[in-house]
Amino acid sequence: MLKNVSPEEARSLLLSIPQASPETELVPLMSAFGRVLAEDVFADIPIPPFDRSPYDGYAFRGADTSGASSENPVTLKITEEIPAGSVPTVDITPGFAAKILTGAPMPRGADATVKYELTEFTPETVTFRAPIAPDSDVVPRGDDVEAGALLARRGDFISPAAAGLFASLGRREIPVFRRPRAAVLNTGSELVEPGNPLPFGKIYNSSVFTLSGSLAALGIDAYNAGVVHDDPSAIADAISRNLPLCDVMITTGGASVGDYDFAVGAAEALGAVPLFWKTKLKPGGAMLASRIGDKLLLALSGNPGSALIGLLHIAAPFLRRLAGLREIAPEPVEVLLKEPLVKSSPRARLLRGRLEIICGIAYFAEQGGQGSGALSGFQSCDLLGEIPAGSPPLPAGAIIKAYRV
């Protein structure tokens, strides 16, 4: 088994696990938000499907107003009123205009619109005191999306905007990938589930909530597989019970080196094929990855902050691929340190931080709560800043790589 691998090696080893394409299902569009699209979606009609008016006003031929001025106003006769959702019945010919409302189709022959307030009008006429050029203020057919355009790709998350575009095509259902299931099993005799009395020396189980929420953002449904005390056989039994129910098994606790680190022994007892044990990362380095058949058994640190960083920085590409996502690799961005780092970094470190834009420059603002067991630093964290191994103290303004979370 490989030990103390780099984060890049760890991600590569996880991605070496063979994976079939996720199963697909049709879901109602109203239930598709945040799901992963299972096919490319092309526009089979243009959006909008007809030339339309952007205003409440009048539709007319721009040429008819070419000589309009305060001294020589131009008056056109009204043919009809065209509300949104109706069909024009009269063509616009020289000397005529139609009253039109926002979103209504342009009548044939008209090539311009104007707002009510820029004209003088009666129920029968509209008068112009300035020329309006042809093609003014008309939303053309296909202005938003042309027919045949690629709207979204297989493996994309379905955003609210994408769902609206699909609805604009008349789609009521959309094919998505089935969301994989992850079992989150927390180990440790010190853990108590929230809602129960807390004896002295015990702590509440928090990792299942932070990990489950992060898994949901990666396109994976997670469930609480409970808490197991520090007993290798009990841990192995709990893993065995949950493996048939999930696509990936995640445990916390027992992944480091110590008398009570039982996850390693439990994986061995189950005949798991080890991939790696520990990574060159602080925090988040305490991690054991094994295969049981075609399923991943991922043992994370018992420290909530460390477990979350391990999941987000090491396991996320594998989990995104499991969910069917097209883009799985973490994308680094370059940012400047807002404050100096006063400590040297013998090992590679990941810092919790927040992106701040100051005078157009991207800064990394380090958060409080950087400890392995701390979660508070994640509360408004949207960046993980990477400090390379062997780095000395760094001044404010130093450039570092960071990853969006």
Beta strands, then each sheet from edge to edge (+ up, - down):
strand 1: 2-5
strand 2: 24-28
strand 3: 41-42
strand 4: 57-60
strand 5: 74-82
strand 6: 96-100
strand 7: 112-115
strand 8: 120-121
strand 9: 125-128
strand 10: 150-152
strand 11: 173-177
strand 12: 181-187
strand 13: 191-192
strand 14: 203-204
strand 15: 221-228
strand 16: 248-252
strand 17: 273-279
strand 18: 287-292
strand 19: 295-300
strand 20: 332-337
strand 21: 349-358
strand 22: 361-366
strand 23: 383-387
strand 24: 399-404
sheet 1: 1+ 17+ 18- 19+ 16+ 12+ 15+
sheet 2: 2+ 11-
sheet 3: 3+ 10-
sheet 4: 7+ 4- 6+ 5+ 9- 8+
sheet 5: 13+ 14+
sheet 6: 20+ 22+ 21- 23+ 24- 20+
end
